[in-house]
Amino acid sequence: MLPVTKFWNNIFSNNVYLENNNNNFVNRADLAPVLACQHSLGSVCFDYDNDGDLDLAVANLSSFNELFKNMYMETGKLSFEPIIDVLFEDEVDSWLGISTSDYNLDGYLDLLKVSQNNIHLFENKNEGNNWLGINCIGKVSNGSAIGAKVYVYATISGKKVKQYRQILSMSGNHSVTSKHLHFGLADASVVDSVEVKWPSGAKQVLSNIEINQNIIIEECATPTPVVNLQAIYSNEQINLTWDNTVTDEDKYIIEYR
């Protein structure tokens, strides 16, 4: 999910783009009316209630700052509902940037905002749902693991759920993204597996991880070897490629040439 906020959104509206199976982003115009804030300068996706989907906070320069709850886990459809008096009590100061981090390590992401005159920290007071925090350390890749992709698999409300985060260096205007990755797990009793795809091309998989803890994953010094098999039939060539860290959803890749 990629929210795009626009300063002149009294003329141009905010948008939410979703990534499809072709690795392209599609504009969800049906979500624009809900995100119709004034003079937006930034946004951040984060699971504020640890229910397993990404909620959205929008920083505005000249109007109320907004927190939107993602209703996907409740309804099965992507939609957002504004939440009032949860994190921004009586806070109407102009925001220039917004970021998240679990500053007190209680398992819920807090919000940090920058205004024209001040810096404000909003502590998340939610409780009850489970979570997992992950810090990645690159060895072959860069030490901050910027660019690493992390996938978490768990059973939430009786359904197999796959969550994805990527370590980035920034999130928007006047904002730096925390390199600490956070995953809400709701009622999950265990994390089935965590898969890390490092910028170096290496891949690691950890299984059966306890919930409600922060873990550190260090990149293996030796990248995972890839086995390539080749079969030639007549004038057609078929290449088969797989590795030994496959997951349930990534058994093998077949390339036809």
C-alpha positions, -999 to 999 in steps of 0.1 A, spaced: 0 0 0 14 34 -11 -4 65 2 4 97 -18 -4 130 -1 -5 163 -19 -1 198 -5 -25 214 -31 -51 188 -24 -78 214 -24 -72 210 -61 -56 176 -63 -68 148 -40 -48 124 -19 -45 89 -33 -38 53 -22 -21 29 -46 -21 -8 -42 5 -32 -56 -9 -59 -79 6 -92 -89 25 -76 -117 45 -54 -93 26 -24 -105 7 1 -84 -30 7 -91 -48 39 -79 -77 31 -56 -98 61 -64 -127 48 -43 -106 55 -12 -99 92 -21 -130 107 -5 -122 93 29 -86 108 27 -98 142 16 -77 162 40 -65 198 34 -28 206 25 -14 172 34 24 170 37 30 134 47 16 101 57 27 69 73 13 33 72 15 14 105 -6 -11 125 -17 11 153 -39 -15 169 -19 -47 161 -48 -63 143 -27 -75 114 -34 -48 88 -19 -14 81 -37 17 93 -29 52 80 -20 86 96 -20 118 76 -1 150 85 -18 182 74 -6 218 74 -39 236 77 -65 212 90 -71 185 116 -45 157 115 -62 124 107 -58 88 118 -76 62 97 -83 26 107 -80 -1 80 -111 -22 81 -97 -51 61 -93 -75 90 -129 -68 101 -147 -68 67 -124 -86 43 -123 -54 21 -99 -25 21 -116 6 34 -106 33 59 -126 49 87 -115 80 105 -107 76 142 -113 105 166 -96 112 199 -73 82 199 -38 95 194 -43 131 185 -63 145 214 -70 182 209 -39 183 186 -46 207 157 -11 222 152 2 222 117 22 191 109 52 191 85 61 154 89 52 122 107 69 90 116 64 59 138 85 39 162 79 18 194 99 42 216 91 24 249 92 -11 235 57 -20 248 47 -37 215 26 -8 201 39 18 176 40 54 187 38 85 166 63 113 163 53 145 145 72 176 135 53 209 134 64 244 124 74 251 161 76 219 180 82 181 180 55 160 196 55 124 206 22 106 209 23 74 230 0 46 218 -22 34 246 -36 4 229 -32 -31 245 -43 -67 241 -32 -78 206 0 -97 200 29 -85 179 65 -91 168 93 -66 164 123 -73 141 157 -56 137 178 -66 107 216 -63 106 233 -67 72 267 -84 69 271 -89 32 245 -62 25 247 -27 40 248 -28 78 215 -9 82 199 -35 59 182 -8 39 163 -25 10 157 -58 29 123 -73 25 107 -91 54 77 -114 53 59 -127 84 35 -157 82 10 -163 110 -25 -176 116 -48 -147 126 -85 -152 134 -82 -187 120 -68 -175 86 -33 -178 72 -20 -142 69 12 -130 51 25 -96 61 53 -77 43 76 -48 53 106 -32 36 134 -14 54 137 21 40 157 52 47 129 77 48 91 80 47 82 115 35 85 152 42 107 159 72 104 122 82 128 93 86 115 58 88 124 36 118 145 6 107 127 -14 135 100 -34 117 68 -40 136 41 -66 128 7 -68 145 -5 -103 151 -39 -99 168 -48 -134 183 -19 -153 167 -3 -177 192 30 -181 173 47 -168 142 49 -197 117 78 -183 99 98 -151 91 115 -148 57 141 -121 50 152 -113 14 185 -93 18 197 -67 -8 227 -91 -15 203 -117 -29 206 -140 1 174 -153 18 169 -166 54 139 -183 69 132 -186 107 104 -209 119 82 -211 150 90 -178 166 75 -167 199 51 -137 199 54 -104 218 91 -100 216 117 -80 197 142 -102 177 174 -95 158 181 -112 125 217 -110 112 224 -117 76 243 -149 69 279 -142 59 276 -167 31 246 -162 7 223 -191 2 235 -212 -28 212 -215 -57 209 -247 -76 203 -244 -114 191 -273 -135 188 -272 -173 168 -295 -196 169 -292 -233 142 -308 -255 145 -305 -293 150 -269 -302 134 -256 -270 153 -249 -238 137 -251 -203 155 -237 -173 145 -248 -138 156 -228 -108 151 -232 -71 169 -228 -38 168 -246 -4 150 -219 15 116 -222 -1 84 -213 17 49 -227 12 42 -200 -14 76 -201 -31 83 -237 -41 101 -231 -74 104 -208 -104 102 -221 -139 115 -200 -168 108 -208 -204 132 -195 -230 
